[in-house]
Amino acid sequence: MFIRALDTLWYLRLAERVLRRLSAKTHETLAFTAGAVAYMTSPKSRRRVVRHHQRVASLRPLGILALEHRVIQAYKNYARYWVSLLVTPSLSKLEIASEARVTNLHYLEEVLERGMGALVVSPHIGNWDFGAGWFASRGGRVAAVTEELEDPDLKEWFWRDRRGMGIEPIYPGKATTASILGALKDNYVVALVSDRDITDTGVEVTLLGEKVQIPGGPAVLSLRSKTPILPCAIFMTSHLEHNIVFYRPIYPETIQGSNLKQKVEFLTQLIADAMGDMIHTAPEQWLAFVPLKGEEIP
């Protein structure tokens, strides 16, 4: 396991150095090539998961060829995400700003004016890391909850550049909730990727017409802190540019329910509805390569 982590880190560092010397057009070409190779070499079981997700994410029935085209595009977009992930930390604030198109910025400003931070939720769509970097480049304070990485060197590599971009990590553990609440109290934007439950404490919702479990943490945090939920998607456009779209905020004081459990369930379903809207907008950018908790893959 240790040797494998070292190999992964070596390849990531090499890719980082090479990509940062190449043009955006070359990045696009390499990403599409890598995505096509990944599709062809991917296990059939994984392609089946992606195929199912692309089917349920579509607003209309897809023929066999159209569906398979979507699957290939999903693999290519996953490669684009990784290229952008490796390149973005080397960009200046001006370059990041020039690569961003922002829709409904007033929603973010409206939420932050309350002085209680913002809980920004997104599915694994487009490039969520770029969005956090964009906000930090504008002088905003942003924190993100990390996924657990076993290898400390790999974790440090991953977060070195994120810190350089102004993104503060919140590591999973006993102090996670307290760290998030403290950041919100200081009017931070806290980014939470919320379509995949990696614990057994998720809340059952209907997402894209299917019963699945997603994290209930964002809803609990919102209700405890009185901080609004701000759905957001960072869609990738041509030449690795990005369209950052903010959706209508969800204010905790408007949530229905006679007790905390009911309110958490109600709010989590609203989050699922917002994420479903994002996924419908660009289903081929939904980077869901593993089954969601509680999901049945035919």
Secondary structure, DSSP 4 states (H G I P E B T S, - for coil): -HHHHHHHHHHHHHHHHHHTTS-HHHHHHHHHHHHHHHHHHS-HHHHHHHHHHHHHH-SS---HHHHHHHHHHHHHHHHHHHHHHHHGGGS-HHHHHHTEEEE-HHHHHHHHTTTS-EEEEE-SBB-HHHHHHHHHHTT--EEEEPPP-S-HHHHHHHHHHHHHTTEEEE-SSTTHHHHHHHHHHTT-EEEEE-S---SS--EEEEETTEEEEE-SHHHHHHHHHTPPEEEEEEEE-GGG-EEEEE---B-GGG---SSHHHHHHHHHHHHHHHHHHHHHH-GGGB---SPPBT----
